[in-house]
């Protein structure tokens, strides 16, 4: 893998991302979410006073942990199998471009396509807060961005693994929504239902919930603001008391990143050993 190979693949995939308006879609969606929570905060200011950017960011986290995995999956799940179907992959690999360079270049572009618009929107939220004379919690702001990027990296890796393993586009899309629904369902409500229905040991339920990257990222984000039972839920509150808020934040960053890296390595292993067409 050389820099020239990565640059060539990245430029081609960036052109595809720009043609599909994916950057604009992510930017509009993130901006819409941020605007909704900012406008709600401004509306409350007429009676209660502006809730502050910390409160707005805290509320935005609840929506981001559900939206980011789906966006990351949709951005990456068609990248390999579509190139295989339309002959682009065979054409590219007929040139001096290795399979590892192709997958790495595509991965970097797809991750940037969903991560950079989020950074821009959060930066705009900071500007709005400063314009209203709010004290911006820079530490919370930066750590929120780190956790969100880790969650995006996890599901971009999972999406690429699906794209390599599942060759048919329709089946890949179905697998995408299945992965997303399972990730969203395995939050506190599903864990408590599992505990009550089959009387699974509590430690196993907590371990299963923490293994979900969406839950891990959610607990990391919420532990930064107010580590209480009302905000974290039973799983996060239990883990905060057992391992501490800092360790819970480290878990919410390290585990999704490791899971995404493992899924990406699986995708690379299958991609190198599979057929081009």
TADAZI-V968103 format. One record per pair of residues at least 24 apart in sequence whose C-alpha atoms are under 10 Angstrom apart, sorted by sequence separation. I is the first residue (numbers start at 0). J is the second residue. If there is no record, write none. Layout:
i = (I,I)
j = (J,J)
This chain:
i = (35,78,154,185,222,223,33,34,154,185,186,209,219,222,223,33,79,118,182,185,208,209,218,219,221,222,32,78,117,118,184,185,186,187,207,208,219,220,221,78,182,183,185,186,205,206,219,220,33,118,182,183,184,185,186,205,209,218,219,222,29,32,33,75,114,117,118,181,182,183,184,204,205,218,219,32,75,78,117,182,183,186,216,217,219,220,74,182,202,205,206,215,216,218,219,220,75,76,114,115,201,205,215,216,218,219,29,32,74,75,114,179,215,216,217,74,75,113,114,215,216,73,74,114,215,216,29,72,75,111,114,214,215,216,28,29,71,74,75,110,113,114,209,212,213,215,216,71,74,113,212,215,216,111,210,211,212,215,71,110,111,209,210,212,214,25,28,70,71,109,110,113,191,209,212,213,70,71,109,110,190,191,211,212,110,187,188,190,210,211,212,25,107,110,187,188,209,210,212,24,25,67,106,109,110,186,187,212,67,109,187,211,212,107,186,187,210,21,25,106,67,106,109,21,22,106,21,106,63,105,102,16,154,153,154,153,102,150,151,15,149,150,56,150,12,147,150,149,150,56,148,55,56,146,147,146,147,145,146,52,53,147,52,55,143,146,147,146,52,53,145,52,143,144,51,52,142,143,76,142,143,52,68,71,72,75,76,79,80,51,53,56,67,71,72,74,75,76,78,79,83,143,51,52,53,67,70,71,72,73,74,75,76,77,78,79,80,81,139,142,49,51,52,53,57,64,68,69,71,72,73,75,76,77,79,80,84,8,50,51,52,53,56,57,60,64,67,68,71,72,75,76,78,79,80,83,84,140,7,29,33,49,51,52,53,56,63,67,68,70,71,72,74,75,76,77,78,79,80,83,84,139,51,67,68,69,70,71,72,73,74,75,76,77,78,79,80,81,138,139,26,30,34,53,57,64,68,69,71,72,73,75,76,77,79,80,81,22,25,26,29,30,33,37,53,56,60,63,64,67,68,71,72,75,76,79,80,81,8,21,24,25,26,28,29,32,33,52,71,77,80,7,12,22,23,24,25,26,27,28,29,30,31,68,69,72,76,77,79,4,22,25,26,27,29,30,33,34,37,41,68,72,77,78,4,5,9,13,21,22,25,26,29,30,33,37,77,80,3,4,5,8,9,12,13,16,21,22,24,25,26,28,29,76,77,3,4,7,8,9,11,12,16,22,23,26,27,30,4,5,6,7,8,9,10,11,12,13,14,22,26,30,77,1,4,5,6,8,9,10,12,13,17,25,76,77,0,1,4,5,8,9,12,13,16,76,0,3,4,5,7,8,9,11,12,0,1,2,5,6,9,10,13,73,76,0,1,4,5,9,13,73,76,153,156,160,0,4,5,8,9,72,75,156,159,163,0,150,153,154,156,157,158,160,161,164,2,5,72,73,146,149,150,153,154,156,157,160,161,163,164,0,72,73,146,149,150,152,153,156,157,159,160,163,71,72,146,147,148,149,150,151,152,153,154,155,156,157,158,159,160,161,162,163,146,147,149,150,151,152,153,154,155,156,157,158,159,160,161,163,164,69,72,142,145,146,149,150,152,153,154,156,157,159,160,163,164,68,69,72,145,146,148,149,152,153,155,156,159,160,163,147,148,149,150,151,152,153,154,155,156,157,158,159,160,162,163,69,70,146,149,150,153,154,156,157,160,164,68,69,142,146,149,153,156,160,163,166,68,69,152,68,66,69,65,68,69,65,68,65,66,65,64,68,68,67,64,65,64,65,63,64,64,64,65,64,63,64,62,60,61,64,60,106,61,60,61,103,60,102,57,58,56,57,102,103,102,57,101,57,100,56,57,99,102,98,99,102,54,53,99,98,99,57,98,97,98,98,92,89,90,89,88,89,88,86,86,79,83,84,85,83,84,82,83,82,80,80)
j = (59,102,178,209,246,247,58,59,179,210,211,234,244,247,248,59,105,144,208,211,234,235,244,245,247,248,59,105,144,145,211,212,213,214,234,235,246,247,248,106,210,211,213,214,233,234,247,248,62,147,211,212,213,214,215,234,238,247,248,251,59,62,63,105,144,147,148,211,212,213,214,234,235,248,249,63,106,109,148,213,214,217,247,248,250,251,106,214,234,237,238,247,248,250,251,252,108,109,147,148,234,238,248,249,251,252,63,66,108,109,148,213,249,250,251,109,110,148,149,250,251,109,110,150,251,252,66,109,112,148,151,251,252,253,66,67,109,112,113,148,151,152,247,250,251,253,254,110,113,152,251,254,255,151,250,251,252,255,112,151,152,250,251,253,255,67,70,112,113,151,152,155,233,251,254,255,113,114,152,153,233,234,254,255,154,231,232,234,254,255,256,70,152,155,232,233,254,255,257,70,71,113,152,155,156,232,233,258,114,156,234,258,259,155,234,235,258,70,74,155,117,156,159,73,74,158,74,159,117,159,159,74,212,212,213,213,163,212,213,78,212,213,121,215,78,213,216,216,217,124,216,124,125,215,216,216,217,216,217,124,125,219,125,128,216,219,220,220,127,128,220,128,219,220,128,129,219,220,154,220,221,131,147,150,151,154,155,158,159,131,133,136,147,151,152,154,155,156,158,159,163,223,132,133,134,148,151,152,153,154,155,156,157,158,159,160,161,162,220,223,131,133,134,135,139,146,150,151,153,154,155,157,158,159,161,162,166,91,133,134,135,136,139,140,143,147,150,151,154,155,158,159,161,162,163,166,167,223,91,113,117,133,135,136,137,140,147,151,152,154,155,156,158,159,160,161,162,163,164,167,168,223,136,152,153,154,155,156,157,158,159,160,161,162,163,164,165,166,223,224,112,116,120,139,143,150,154,155,157,158,159,161,162,163,165,166,167,109,112,113,116,117,120,124,140,143,147,150,151,154,155,158,159,162,163,166,167,168,96,109,112,113,114,116,117,120,121,140,159,165,168,96,101,111,112,113,114,115,116,117,118,119,120,157,158,161,165,166,168,94,112,115,116,117,119,120,123,124,127,131,158,162,167,168,95,96,100,104,112,113,116,117,120,121,124,128,168,171,95,96,97,100,101,104,105,108,113,114,116,117,118,120,121,168,169,96,97,100,101,102,104,105,109,115,116,119,120,123,98,99,100,101,102,103,104,105,106,107,108,116,120,124,171,96,99,100,101,103,104,105,107,108,112,120,171,172,96,97,100,101,104,105,108,109,112,172,97,100,101,102,104,105,106,108,109,98,99,100,103,104,107,108,111,171,174,99,100,103,104,108,112,172,175,252,255,259,100,104,105,108,109,172,175,256,259,263,101,251,254,255,257,258,259,261,262,265,104,107,174,175,248,251,252,255,256,258,259,262,263,265,266,103,175,176,249,252,253,255,256,259,260,262,263,266,175,176,250,251,252,253,254,255,256,257,258,259,260,261,262,263,264,265,266,267,251,252,254,255,256,257,258,259,260,261,262,263,264,265,266,268,269,175,178,248,251,252,255,256,258,259,260,262,263,265,266,269,270,175,176,179,252,253,255,256,259,260,262,263,266,267,270,255,256,257,258,259,260,261,262,263,264,265,266,267,268,270,271,178,179,255,258,259,262,263,265,266,269,273,178,179,252,256,259,263,266,270,273,276,179,180,263,180,179,182,179,182,183,180,183,182,183,183,183,212,213,213,212,213,213,214,213,214,215,216,217,217,217,218,217,216,217,220,217,263,220,220,221,263,221,263,220,221,220,221,266,267,267,223,267,224,267,224,225,267,270,267,268,271,224,224,270,270,271,230,271,271,272,275,275,274,275,275,275,276,276,275,276,270,274,275,276,275,276,275,276,276,275,276)
